[in-house]
Amino acid sequence: MITTLLVANRGEIACRIFRTCRTLGIATVAVYSDADADALHVREADTAVRLPGAAPSATYLRGDLVVAAALAAGADAVHPGYGFLSENAGFAAAVQDAGLVWVGPPVKAIELMASKTRAKELMAAAGVPLLAPVDPAEARAEDLPLLLKAAAGGGGRGMRIVRELVDLEEELTAAVAEALSAFGNGEVFAEPYVERGRHVEVQIMADEHDGVWALGTRDCSLQRRHQKVIEEAPAPGLSDELRDRLHAAAVAAARAVGYRGAGTVEFLLTDDGRPYFLEMNTRLQVEHPVTEAVFGLDLVALQLRTAEGEPLPAAAPPHPAGHAVEARLYAEDPARDWQPQTGALLSLDVPEEPGIRLDTGYTGGDTVGVHYDPMLAKVIAHAPTRTEAARLLARTLERARIHGPVTNRDLLVRSLRHPDFMAARLDTGFYERHLQALTPAPDEAGGQLAATATALADAAHTTTTAGVTRFGAWRNLPSQPQLRRYRGEPDGREYEITYRTTRDGPAVDTQGVRVVVARPDRVTLESAGVIRHFTVSRHGDRVYVDTATGSYTFTALPRFTDPAERTEPGSLLAPMPGTVVRLAEGLAAGAAVEAGQPLIWLEAMKMEHRILAPATGTLTALHAAPGLQVEVGALLAVVTEPTDHDPEASEETA
């Protein structure tokens, strides 16, 4: 019987395993690198053991240190999670040699399935067509495109597509280096790359009493850089004959190697529905929650049960019900080549709704570092139908409050609502074809409203902190227009908002927009007859605005625009909204002016501001006049400096 379990992993999967352990009364032990000293999985474990260093190769990939940590903490079992050492036969053997229970498949099964040649032989015996391996040293043009894959792991690491022979050597070197860094094993093999194929897999669970369950199918076709983004169960659109064939092949593979525990057999389906065996993952998959939701099971609990030598609860698995969809929330910017993002994760609040599950290794206040995968969380929706599950997941993500690094949240929402996804037209080229449509330029109108809400909330916050709280924190006095400027993140678009405080409360100068409520943390606006709510949060110099249909991030800019930043030299712009109260005596187009000479007086915020001549020269245009009301940035006048080609200047010089 397992009493204390060490999880040889980090982040989300460690937290997820700990959750099951708590329900089963099993004590937990975490291991952590220096970079993870304050991580959620460390905080949630009963005991934690440090692995000195930060890089995976010095910490989570050091099997000797992990085994020593288990012994030091008094653990009697080790669960590898996924990634890192989860498919390392040497590590599994070391755990057992130390007298610990290995919560995973037999060492022999890991070795056999790690051998891609042996795995393909097993699939051939089960009648599943195979993609014939290609020797990179003998590859020819007709073999292209090729897919290079790491032999010792998954998750997209060590994978490269080669479309030109001249690129093969360079890509092979890169794949080997990445595989070595990620898995401690640089073995890479090559096989034909199938364009627009579907990635479909079968979850299996086996015990040591000859019991094997095939727990349905999953579709994991929506991938970026060969890493899954959205997964679902069951895989839609499969015929009963094909589904049964895949199930039978997966069970045959498990029996052929004497498998025990959780595993996944992966297939590639061509556009005409032909299945090709890819590989068998001898571990728990990232996407296992969708299978748990559909079958009503806890796969980690079953892993622990079978590791203790117990049989599966029944000869056959329970009947599946409904449909589940999972989205991986990453700290990355899809519009900028999927660049990983780092920094403080200020808020991570996902609505708790029936049918929604959140698996995460982060909470608000944690830091997203540079050393590990940028996945923040997995959000899973389960509903009676595929349409309902996808709709629930999209809306939940849309309502989530995620402040800090840029994430792929908007991409996930748009993906779940894309016509091809809704119609189950799925393949691994989905993002290659649709990325531009899924990462459009920011909605300018929506951004303008959100910036307006930000300005009103900031004004209410400033007024409240100053001790003025009458009438919802607004002075009951009319005033000149006020100006606030913001830069949207990460697109860099600038917004200028002018507002006034009137006897009836705050008002904005944007036509068709009415202020309903303006508080420091919440603003309600009416625009074109539609009421919209904005929740406003401040973290340092950043302001985060959450709406019913999206989120916005702003950085406050200096209130007044520097004309030199906005126009060519010589242009005099209104640095703020206000009223022209007077001009310099005799000022008219054609007049000579001196640098620094006051030319125009502008009244704004109950003060007069002088507009000075930027240089010595001639006033070539004058648009200002006493009594004229101007907006920020309005062109007031133009001063032109003499040039070397000015005839009068040439005569004076002569």
C-alpha positions as CSV (number, residue, x, y, z in Angstrom):
1,M,0.0,0.0,0.0
2,I,1.3,3.4,-1.0
3,T,1.4,5.9,1.9
4,T,3.7,8.6,0.7
5,L,4.2,9.6,-2.9
6,L,6.9,11.7,-4.5
7,V,6.0,13.3,-7.8
8,A,9.1,13.6,-10.0
9,N,7.7,16.6,-11.8
10,R,6.6,20.2,-11.4
11,G,3.8,22.6,-12.1
12,E,0.3,21.6,-13.2
13,I,0.8,17.8,-13.4
14,A,2.3,17.7,-9.9
15,C,-0.6,19.7,-8.5
16,R,-3.1,17.5,-10.3
17,I,-1.5,14.3,-8.8
18,F,-1.4,15.8,-5.3
19,R,-5.2,16.5,-5.6
20,T,-5.9,12.8,-6.1
21,C,-3.5,11.8,-3.3
22,R,-5.4,14.0,-0.9
23,T,-8.7,12.3,-1.7
24,L,-7.0,8.9,-1.2
25,G,-5.2,9.8,2.0
26,I,-1.7,9.6,0.6
27,A,1.0,12.0,1.8
28,T,2.8,13.9,-0.9
29,V,6.4,15.0,-1.6
30,A,7.5,17.5,-4.2
31,V,10.9,18.1,-5.7
32,Y,11.8,21.6,-6.9
33,S,14.6,23.5,-8.6
34,D,15.8,26.8,-7.4
35,A,13.7,28.5,-10.0
36,D,10.6,26.7,-8.5
37,A,11.3,27.4,-4.9
38,D,8.0,29.3,-4.5
39,A,6.0,27.4,-7.0
40,L,2.5,26.2,-6.4
41,H,3.4,22.5,-6.5
42,V,5.9,23.1,-3.7
43,R,3.3,25.0,-1.6
44,E,0.7,22.2,-2.1
45,A,2.9,19.3,-1.1
46,D,3.2,18.0,2.4
47,T,7.0,17.8,2.0
48,A,9.4,19.3,-0.6
49,V,13.0,18.5,-1.5
50,R,15.3,20.9,-3.3
51,L,17.2,19.9,-6.4
52,P,20.0,22.5,-6.6
53,G,20.1,24.4,-9.9
54,A,17.6,25.7,-12.4
55,A,18.1,24.0,-15.8
56,P,16.1,20.8,-16.3
57,S,19.3,18.9,-17.0
58,A,20.6,19.7,-13.6
59,T,17.3,19.2,-11.7
60,Y,14.2,17.4,-12.9
61,L,16.2,15.2,-15.4
62,R,18.6,14.0,-12.7
63,G,17.1,10.6,-11.8
64,D,19.7,10.0,-9.1
65,L,18.8,13.2,-7.3
66,V,15.1,12.4,-7.5
67,V,15.5,8.9,-6.1
68,A,17.7,10.3,-3.3
69,A,15.0,12.9,-2.5
70,A,12.3,10.2,-2.3
71,L,14.4,8.2,0.2
72,A,15.3,11.3,2.2
73,A,11.6,12.3,2.5
74,G,10.4,8.8,3.4
75,A,8.4,8.3,0.3
76,D,7.5,4.7,-0.7
77,A,6.4,5.4,-4.3
78,V,7.3,7.7,-7.2
79,H,5.0,9.1,-9.9
80,P,6.8,10.6,-12.9
81,G,4.0,12.7,-14.3
82,Y,4.6,13.5,-17.9
83,G,7.7,14.8,-19.7
84,F,11.1,14.8,-18.0
85,L,11.8,11.3,-16.8
86,S,8.4,9.8,-17.3
87,E,9.4,7.5,-20.2
88,N,13.0,6.9,-19.1
89,A,13.4,3.1,-18.5
90,G,16.6,3.7,-16.6
91,F,14.9,6.0,-14.1
92,A,12.0,3.5,-13.6
93,A,14.5,0.8,-12.9
94,A,16.4,3.0,-10.4
95,V,13.2,3.7,-8.5
96,Q,12.5,0.0,-8.2
97,D,16.1,-0.8,-7.3
98,A,15.8,1.6,-4.4
99,G,12.8,-0.4,-3.0
100,L,10.2,2.2,-4.1
101,V,7.0,1.6,-6.0
102,W,7.0,2.8,-9.5
103,V,3.7,4.3,-10.6
104,G,4.1,3.6,-14.2
105,P,4.4,0.7,-16.7
106,P,7.0,-2.1,-16.4
107,V,10.5,-1.2,-17.3
108,K,10.4,-3.7,-20.2
109,A,7.3,-2.1,-21.7
110,I,9.0,1.3,-21.6
111,E,12.0,-0.1,-23.3
112,L,10.0,-1.9,-26.0
113,M,7.9,1.2,-26.8
114,A,10.9,3.5,-26.7
115,S,12.2,1.4,-29.5
116,K,10.3,2.8,-32.4
117,T,11.2,-0.2,-34.6
118,R,9.8,-2.7,-32.0
119,A,6.7,-0.6,-31.5
120,K,6.0,-0.5,-35.2
121,E,6.4,-4.3,-35.4
122,L,3.8,-4.7,-32.7
123,M,1.4,-2.4,-34.7
124,A,2.0,-4.3,-37.9
125,A,1.0,-7.5,-36.1
126,A,-2.2,-5.7,-35.0
127,G,-2.9,-4.9,-38.6
128,V,-2.4,-1.1,-38.4
129,P,-0.6,0.5,-41.4
130,L,2.7,2.1,-40.7
131,L,4.7,5.0,-41.9
132,A,7.9,3.5,-43.0
133,P,11.0,5.0,-41.3
134,V,13.5,6.9,-43.4
135,D,17.2,6.8,-42.8
136,P,18.2,10.5,-42.8
137,A,21.6,9.6,-44.3
138,E,19.9,8.1,-47.3
139,A,17.0,10.5,-47.7
140,R,16.2,11.6,-51.3
141,A,14.0,14.3,-52.7
142,E,11.1,11.9,-53.2
143,D,11.1,11.1,-49.5
144,L,10.2,14.7,-48.6
145,P,8.7,16.2,-46.6
146,L,10.2,14.4,-43.6
147,L,9.3,14.7,-39.9
148,L,12.3,14.4,-37.5
149,K,11.2,13.2,-34.0
150,A,12.9,12.7,-30.7
151,A,12.9,9.0,-29.8
152,A,12.8,9.6,-26.0
153,G,9.9,12.0,-25.5
154,G,7.1,14.1,-26.9
155,G,5.5,17.5,-26.4
156,G,6.8,18.7,-29.7
157,R,10.4,18.9,-28.5
158,G,13.0,17.6,-30.9
159,M,10.6,17.7,-33.8
160,R,11.3,19.4,-37.1
161,I,9.7,19.3,-40.6
162,V,12.2,19.1,-43.5
163,R,11.0,20.2,-46.9
164,E,14.3,20.7,-48.6
165,L,17.2,18.3,-48.6
166,V,19.7,21.1,-48.2
167,D,18.0,21.8,-44.8
168,L,18.2,18.2,-43.5
169,E,21.6,18.3,-41.8
170,E,21.0,21.6,-40.0
171,E,17.5,20.5,-38.8
172,L,18.8,17.2,-37.7
173,T,21.5,18.8,-35.6
174,A,18.9,21.1,-34.1
175,A,16.5,18.3,-33.3
176,V,19.2,16.2,-31.7
177,A,20.3,19.2,-29.5
178,E,16.7,19.9,-28.4
179,A,15.9,16.3,-27.7
180,L,19.1,16.0,-25.6
181,S,18.2,19.1,-23.6
182,A,14.6,18.1,-23.0
183,F,14.9,14.4,-22.4
184,G,18.6,13.7,-21.8
185,N,18.6,11.5,-24.9
186,G,19.5,12.9,-28.3
187,E,18.2,10.0,-30.4
188,V,16.2,11.2,-33.3
189,F,14.5,9.3,-36.2
190,A,12.8,10.3,-39.4
191,E,9.5,9.3,-41.1
192,P,7.3,10.8,-43.9
193,Y,5.4,13.9,-42.9
194,V,1.7,13.7,-43.7
195,E,0.2,17.0,-44.7
196,R,-3.2,17.9,-43.2
197,G,-3.4,14.7,-41.1
198,R,-5.5,14.2,-38.0
199,H,-3.9,13.3,-34.7
200,V,-6.1,10.7,-33.0
201,E,-5.1,8.7,-30.0
202,V,-6.5,5.9,-27.7
203,Q,-6.2,6.0,-23.9
204,I,-5.5,2.6,-22.4
205,M,-5.5,1.5,-18.8
206,A,-4.1,-2.0,-17.8
207,D,-3.5,-4.0,-14.7
208,E,-1.2,-7.0,-14.0
209,H,-4.2,-9.4,-14.0
210,D,-4.6,-9.3,-17.8
211,G,-7.2,-6.5,-17.6
212,V,-6.9,-3.9,-20.4
213,W,-9.3,-1.0,-21.0
214,A,-9.5,1.0,-24.2
215,L,-10.9,4.3,-22.9
216,G,-12.2,5.8,-26.1
217,T,-10.5,8.2,-28.5
218,R,-9.2,11.8,-28.4
219,D,-8.5,14.2,-31.2
220,C,-5.4,16.4,-30.7
221,S,-5.1,17.8,-34.2
222,L,-4.9,21.5,-33.2
223,Q,-1.2,22.0,-32.7
224,R,1.4,24.7,-32.9
225,R,5.0,23.7,-33.4
226,H,3.9,20.0,-33.0
227,Q,2.6,20.8,-29.5
228,K,-1.1,20.3,-28.8
229,V,-3.3,23.3,-28.0
230,I,-6.9,22.0,-28.0
231,E,-7.9,18.4,-27.4
232,E,-11.2,16.7,-27.2
233,A,-12.9,13.3,-26.5
234,P,-14.3,11.5,-28.2
235,A,-12.6,12.2,-31.5
236,P,-15.4,13.5,-33.7
237,G,-16.4,12.0,-37.1
238,L,-14.9,8.5,-36.8
239,S,-16.9,5.6,-38.1
240,D,-17.8,2.8,-35.7
241,E,-15.5,0.5,-37.8
242,L,-12.5,2.8,-37.6
243,R,-13.0,3.5,-33.8
244,D,-13.2,-0.3,-33.1
245,R,-10.1,-0.9,-35.2
246,L,-8.2,1.8,-33.3
247,H,-9.4,0.4,-29.9
248,A,-8.4,-3.2,-30.9
249,A,-4.9,-2.0,-32.1
250,A,-4.3,-0.2,-28.8
251,V,-5.3,-3.1,-26.7
252,A,-3.2,-5.5,-28.8
253,A,-0.2,-3.2,-28.3
254,A,-0.7,-3.1,-24.5
255,R,-1.0,-6.9,-24.3
256,A,2.0,-7.4,-26.5
257,V,4.3,-5.7,-24.0
258,G,2.6,-6.8,-20.8
259,Y,1.6,-3.2,-20.1
260,R,0.4,-1.9,-16.7
261,G,-1.0,1.5,-15.8
262,A,-2.0,4.4,-18.1
263,G,-0.7,4.7,-21.6
264,T,-1.7,6.2,-24.9
265,V,-1.4,4.8,-28.5
266,E,-1.2,7.6,-31.0
267,F,-2.3,7.5,-34.7
268,L,-2.2,9.8,-37.7
269,L,-5.3,9.7,-39.9
270,T,-4.9,10.8,-43.5
271,D,-7.6,13.0,-45.1
272,D,-9.2,9.9,-46.5
273,G,-9.4,8.3,-43.0
274,R,-6.5,5.8,-43.2
275,P,-4.8,5.3,-39.8
276,Y,-1.1,5.1,-39.4
277,F,0.6,4.2,-36.1
278,L,2.7,7.0,-34.7
279,E,3.9,5.9,-31.2
280,M,2.9,4.7,-27.8
281,N,3.3,7.1,-24.9
282,T,4.1,5.0,-21.8
283,R,2.8,7.6,-19.4
284,L,-0.1,9.8,-18.5
285,Q,-0.9,12.4,-21.2
286,V,-1.4,16.1,-20.7
287,E,-4.8,15.8,-22.2
288,H,-6.0,13.0,-19.9
289,P,-8.7,15.1,-18.3
290,V,-11.0,15.0,-21.3
291,T,-11.1,11.2,-21.1
292,E,-11.7,11.4,-17.3
293,A,-14.6,13.7,-17.9
294,V,-16.3,11.5,-20.5
295,F,-15.8,8.3,-18.6
296,G,-16.3,9.7,-15.1
297,L,-12.9,8.3,-14.0
298,D,-9.8,9.4,-12.1
299,L,-6.9,8.1,-14.1
300,V,-4.3,9.0,-11.5
301,A,-6.3,7.0,-8.9
302,L,-6.3,4.1,-11.3
303,Q,-2.6,4.4,-11.8
304,L,-2.0,4.2,-8.1
305,R,-4.4,1.3,-7.8
306,T,-2.7,-0.8,-10.5
307,A,0.8,0.2,-9.1
308,E,-0.3,-1.4,-5.8
309,G,-1.1,-4.6,-7.7
310,E,-4.9,-4.2,-7.6
311,P,-7.1,-5.2,-10.6
312,L,-9.1,-2.7,-12.6
313,P,-12.5,-2.1,-11.0
314,A,-14.4,-4.1,-13.7
315,A,-13.7,-6.2,-16.8
316,A,-14.9,-3.4,-19.0
317,P,-14.7,0.4,-18.6
318,P,-17.8,2.4,-17.8
319,H,-19.9,3.8,-20.6
320,P,-18.8,7.2,-21.9
321,A,-21.2,10.1,-21.6
322,G,-21.1,13.5,-23.3
323,H,-18.2,15.3,-24.9
324,A,-15.2,17.1,-23.3
325,V,-12.9,19.7,-24.8
326,E,-9.6,21.0,-23.2
327,A,-7.7,24.2,-24.0
328,R,-4.1,24.8,-23.0
329,L,-3.6,28.3,-21.8
330,Y,0.0,29.4,-22.6
331,A,2.0,32.5,-21.7
332,E,2.9,33.2,-25.3
333,D,2.1,35.6,-28.1
334,P,0.6,33.8,-31.1
335,A,0.8,36.9,-33.2
336,R,4.5,37.2,-32.8
337,D,5.6,33.7,-33.8
338,W,4.3,32.1,-30.6
339,Q,7.0,33.8,-28.5
340,P,7.0,32.6,-24.9
341,Q,6.2,35.3,-22.4
342,T,7.5,35.7,-18.8
343,G,6.9,37.8,-15.8
344,A,4.6,38.2,-12.9
345,L,1.2,36.5,-13.3
346,L,-0.9,39.0,-11.4
347,S,-4.3,37.3,-11.7
348,L,-5.5,33.9,-12.9
349,D,-9.2,33.7,-12.2
350,V,-11.3,31.2,-14.2
351,P,-15.0,31.2,-13.6
352,E,-16.3,28.2,-11.6
353,E,-19.2,26.8,-13.6
354,P,-20.8,23.4,-13.7
355,G,-18.9,21.3,-16.3
356,I,-15.7,23.4,-16.0
357,R,-12.4,22.0,-14.6
358,L,-9.2,23.9,-14.1
359,D,-5.8,22.2,-13.8
360,T,-3.0,24.7,-13.2
361,G,0.4,25.1,-11.5
362,Y,0.0,28.8,-10.9
363,T,-2.0,31.2,-8.9
364,G,-2.1,35.0,-9.0
365,G,1.1,36.5,-7.7
366,D,3.3,33.7,-9.1
367,T,6.1,34.3,-11.6
368,V,6.3,32.7,-15.1
369,G,10.0,32.0,-15.5
370,V,12.2,31.2,-18.5
371,H,13.3,27.7,-17.7
372,Y,10.2,25.6,-18.4
373,D,7.2,25.1,-20.6
374,P,5.0,28.3,-20.7
375,M,1.7,26.5,-20.1
376,L,-0.2,28.2,-17.3
377,A,-3.2,26.0,-17.1
378,K,-5.6,23.6,-18.8
379,V,-9.3,24.5,-18.9
380,I,-11.7,21.6,-19.5
381,A,-15.4,21.7,-20.4
382,H,-17.7,18.7,-20.3
383,A,-21.2,18.8,-21.7
384,P,-23.8,16.5,-23.3
385,T,-22.7,17.5,-26.8
386,R,-19.6,18.7,-28.6
387,T,-21.2,21.9,-29.5
388,E,-22.2,22.6,-25.9
389,A,-18.8,21.7,-24.6
390,A,-17.0,24.0,-27.0
391,R,-19.4,26.8,-26.4
392,L,-19.0,26.5,-22.6
393,L,-15.2,26.4,-22.8
394,A,-15.0,29.4,-25.2
395,R,-17.2,31.5,-23.0
396,T,-15.4,30.5,-19.8
397,L,-12.1,31.5,-21.3
398,E,-13.5,34.7,-22.5
399,R,-14.7,35.6,-19.0
400,A,-11.5,34.6,-17.3
401,R,-9.4,37.3,-15.7
402,I,-5.7,36.8,-16.7
403,H,-3.4,39.7,-15.9
404,G,0.3,39.7,-16.5
405,P,2.2,38.2,-19.5
406,V,0.5,38.0,-22.9
407,T,-1.4,34.7,-23.3
408,N,-3.0,32.8,-26.1
409,R,-6.5,33.1,-24.5
410,D,-8.0,35.1,-27.3
411,L,-6.6,32.6,-29.9
412,L,-8.2,29.8,-27.9
413,V,-11.6,31.5,-27.9
414,R,-11.5,32.2,-31.6
415,S,-10.3,28.7,-32.4
416,L,-13.2,27.2,-30.5
417,R,-15.6,29.4,-32.5
418,H,-14.0,29.0,-35.9
419,P,-16.2,27.4,-38.5
420,D,-13.7,24.6,-39.3
421,F,-13.5,23.7,-35.6
422,M,-17.3,23.9,-35.1
423,A,-17.7,21.6,-38.2
424,A,-15.0,19.2,-36.9
425,R,-12.8,19.9,-40.0
426,L,-9.7,19.1,-38.0
427,D,-6.1,18.6,-39.0
428,T,-2.6,19.5,-37.9
429,G,-2.4,22.3,-40.4
430,F,-5.2,24.3,-38.8
431,Y,-3.0,27.0,-37.3
432,E,-0.8,27.3,-40.4
433,R,-3.9,28.1,-42.4
434,H,-5.9,30.2,-40.0
435,L,-3.4,31.9,-37.7
436,Q,-3.8,35.4,-39.4
437,A,-7.5,35.3,-39.0
438,L,-7.2,34.1,-35.4
439,T,-4.9,36.9,-34.4
440,P,-6.5,40.0,-36.0
441,A,-5.4,43.5,-35.2
442,P,-7.0,44.8,-32.0
443,D,-10.6,46.1,-32.3
444,E,-10.1,49.8,-32.4
445,A,-13.7,50.6,-31.3
446,G,-13.5,48.2,-28.5
447,G,-10.2,49.5,-27.4
448,Q,-11.4,53.0,-27.4
449,L,-14.3,52.2,-25.1
450,A,-12.0,50.2,-22.8
451,A,-9.6,53.1,-22.7
452,T,-12.5,55.5,-22.0
453,A,-13.5,53.2,-19.1
454,T,-9.9,53.2,-17.9
455,A,-9.7,57.0,-17.9
456,L,-13.0,57.3,-15.9
457,A,-11.9,54.7,-13.4
458,D,-8.5,56.3,-13.0
459,A,-10.2,59.7,-12.4
460,A,-12.5,58.2,-9.9
461,H,-9.6,56.5,-8.2
462,T,-7.6,59.7,-8.0
463,T,-10.6,61.6,-6.7
464,T,-11.4,59.0,-4.1
465,T,-7.9,58.8,-2.8
466,A,-7.9,62.6,-2.5
467,G,-10.8,62.3,-0.1
468,V,-13.6,63.6,-2.3
469,T,-16.3,61.0,-2.3
470,R,-19.5,63.1,-3.0
471,F,-21.8,61.8,-5.8
472,G,-19.8,58.7,-6.6
473,A,-16.5,60.4,-6.1
474,W,-17.2,63.1,-8.7
475,R,-17.2,66.8,-7.8
476,N,-20.6,68.3,-8.3
477,L,-19.1,71.2,-10.4
478,P,-18.7,71.8,-14.1
479,S,-15.1,72.0,-15.3
480,Q,-12.9,72.2,-18.4
481,P,-12.3,68.9,-20.2
482,Q,-9.7,66.6,-18.7
483,L,-7.3,64.5,-20.7
484,R,-5.8,61.1,-20.2
485,R,-3.6,59.1,-22.6
486,Y,-2.9,55.4,-22.7
487,R,-0.9,52.9,-24.8
488,G,-2.5,49.6,-25.5
489,E,-0.5,46.4,-24.9
490,P,1.0,44.6,-26.7
491,D,0.0,46.4,-30.0
492,G,1.2,49.8,-28.9
493,R,-1.9,51.7,-30.1
494,E,-2.3,55.1,-28.4
495,Y,-5.6,56.4,-27.0
496,E,-6.5,59.9,-25.9
497,I,-9.6,60.3,-23.7
498,T,-11.2,63.6,-22.8
499,Y,-13.9,63.8,-20.1
500,R,-15.7,66.4,-18.0
501,T,-17.2,66.4,-14.6
502,T,-20.7,68.0,-14.7
503,R,-23.5,68.5,-12.2
504,D,-25.0,65.2,-13.4
505,G,-21.7,63.3,-13.1
506,P,-18.9,62.4,-15.4
507,A,-19.3,62.8,-19.2
508,V,-17.0,61.9,-22.1
509,D,-16.7,63.8,-25.4
510,T,-17.0,60.7,-27.5
511,Q,-20.2,61.0,-29.5
512,G,-22.8,58.4,-28.7
513,V,-21.2,57.3,-25.4
514,R,-22.9,57.9,-22.1
515,V,-21.4,57.3,-18.7
516,V,-23.7,55.2,-16.5
517,V,-21.4,54.3,-13.6
518,A,-17.8,55.3,-13.0
519,R,-16.1,53.8,-10.0
520,P,-12.4,53.1,-9.4
521,D,-12.9,49.4,-10.1
522,R,-15.9,49.3,-12.3
523,V,-17.3,51.4,-15.2
524,T,-20.5,51.1,-17.1
525,L,-20.9,52.9,-20.4
526,E,-23.8,53.1,-22.9
527,S,-22.7,53.1,-26.5
528,A,-25.1,53.2,-29.4
529,G,-27.8,52.1,-27.0
530,V,-25.9,49.1,-25.6
531,I,-24.9,48.9,-22.0
532,R,-21.3,47.6,-21.5
533,H,-19.6,46.8,-18.2
534,F,-15.8,47.2,-17.6
535,T,-13.9,45.8,-14.6
536,V,-10.7,47.7,-14.0
537,S,-7.6,46.5,-12.1
538,R,-4.3,48.3,-11.5
539,H,-1.0,46.6,-11.1
540,G,1.9,49.2,-11.0
541,D,1.8,51.2,-14.2
542,R,-0.4,48.8,-15.9
543,V,-4.2,48.9,-16.0
544,Y,-6.2,45.7,-16.9
545,V,-9.7,46.0,-18.2
546,D,-12.0,43.0,-18.4
547,T,-15.2,43.1,-20.5
548,A,-17.8,40.6,-21.4
549,T,-16.1,39.9,-24.8
550,G,-12.4,40.5,-24.2
551,S,-9.7,42.0,-22.1
552,Y,-7.4,45.0,-22.6
553,T,-4.2,46.1,-21.1
554,F,-3.1,49.8,-21.0
555,T,-0.1,51.7,-19.8
556,A,-0.7,55.3,-18.7
557,L,1.2,57.9,-20.8
558,P,2.1,61.5,-19.9
559,R,-1.0,63.7,-20.0
560,F,0.1,66.1,-22.6
561,T,1.4,65.4,-26.0
562,D,4.9,66.7,-26.9
563,P,4.4,68.3,-30.3
564,A,7.9,67.1,-31.3
565,E,6.8,63.5,-31.0
566,R,3.7,64.0,-33.2
567,T,4.6,66.3,-36.1
568,E,7.4,67.8,-38.1
569,P,9.4,70.6,-36.5
570,G,7.7,73.9,-36.7
571,S,4.1,72.7,-36.1
572,L,2.5,74.1,-33.0
573,L,-0.1,71.6,-31.6
574,A,-2.5,72.1,-28.7
575,P,-0.9,70.0,-25.9
576,M,-4.3,69.6,-24.2
577,P,-8.0,70.4,-24.9
578,G,-8.8,73.9,-24.1
579,T,-9.8,77.4,-25.3
580,V,-7.6,79.9,-27.1
581,V,-7.9,83.1,-25.0
582,R,-5.5,85.4,-26.8
583,L,-2.7,85.8,-29.4
584,A,0.6,87.7,-29.4
585,E,0.1,91.3,-30.5
586,G,0.1,91.6,-34.2
587,L,0.4,87.9,-34.8
588,A,-0.7,87.0,-38.3
589,A,0.5,84.8,-41.1
590,G,3.8,86.2,-42.5
591,A,5.0,87.7,-39.2
592,A,8.6,87.1,-38.1
593,V,8.9,85.4,-34.8
594,E,11.8,84.6,-32.4
595,A,12.5,81.2,-30.9
596,G,10.8,80.9,-27.5
597,Q,8.5,83.9,-28.1
598,P,5.0,83.4,-26.6
599,L,2.5,83.2,-29.5
600,I,-0.7,81.7,-28.2
601,W,-2.3,81.5,-24.8
602,L,-4.5,78.4,-24.2
603,E,-6.7,78.0,-21.1
604,A,-7.2,74.5,-19.9
605,M,-7.9,73.1,-16.4
606,K,-8.3,76.6,-15.0
607,M,-4.8,77.6,-16.0
608,E,-3.3,79.5,-18.9
609,H,-0.7,77.7,-20.9
610,R,1.7,79.6,-23.3
611,I,2.5,78.1,-26.7
612,L,6.0,79.2,-27.7
613,A,7.6,79.6,-31.1
614,P,9.7,76.5,-31.6
615,A,12.3,78.4,-33.7
616,T,13.2,81.7,-35.2
617,G,11.5,82.1,-38.6
618,T,8.3,83.0,-40.2
619,L,4.7,82.3,-39.1
620,T,3.5,80.6,-42.3
621,A,0.1,79.5,-41.0
622,L,-2.2,80.5,-38.2
623,H,-5.3,78.5,-37.3
624,A,-5.9,79.8,-33.8
625,A,-8.2,82.6,-32.8
626,P,-9.5,83.9,-29.5
627,G,-12.5,81.9,-28.3
628,L,-11.6,78.9,-30.4
629,Q,-12.1,75.6,-28.5
630,V,-9.5,73.0,-29.5
631,E,-8.9,69.3,-28.9
632,V,-5.6,67.9,-27.9
633,G,-3.2,67.7,-30.9
634,A,-5.1,70.4,-32.9
635,L,-2.8,72.3,-35.2
636,L,-2.6,75.9,-34.0
637,A,0.1,77.4,-36.2
638,V,3.2,76.7,-38.3
639,V,6.6,78.4,-38.0
640,T,9.0,77.9,-40.9
641,E,12.7,78.4,-40.4
642,P,14.8,80.0,-43.1
643,T,16.9,77.6,-45.2
644,D,20.2,77.9,-47.0
645,H,18.2,78.3,-50.2
646,D,16.2,81.3,-48.9
647,P,17.1,84.1,-51.3
648,E,16.9,86.8,-48.6
649,A,19.1,84.8,-46.3
650,S,21.6,84.4,-49.1
651,E,21.7,88.2,-49.8
652,E,22.3,88.9,-46.1
653,T,25.1,86.4,-46.0
654,A,26.7,87.9,-49.0
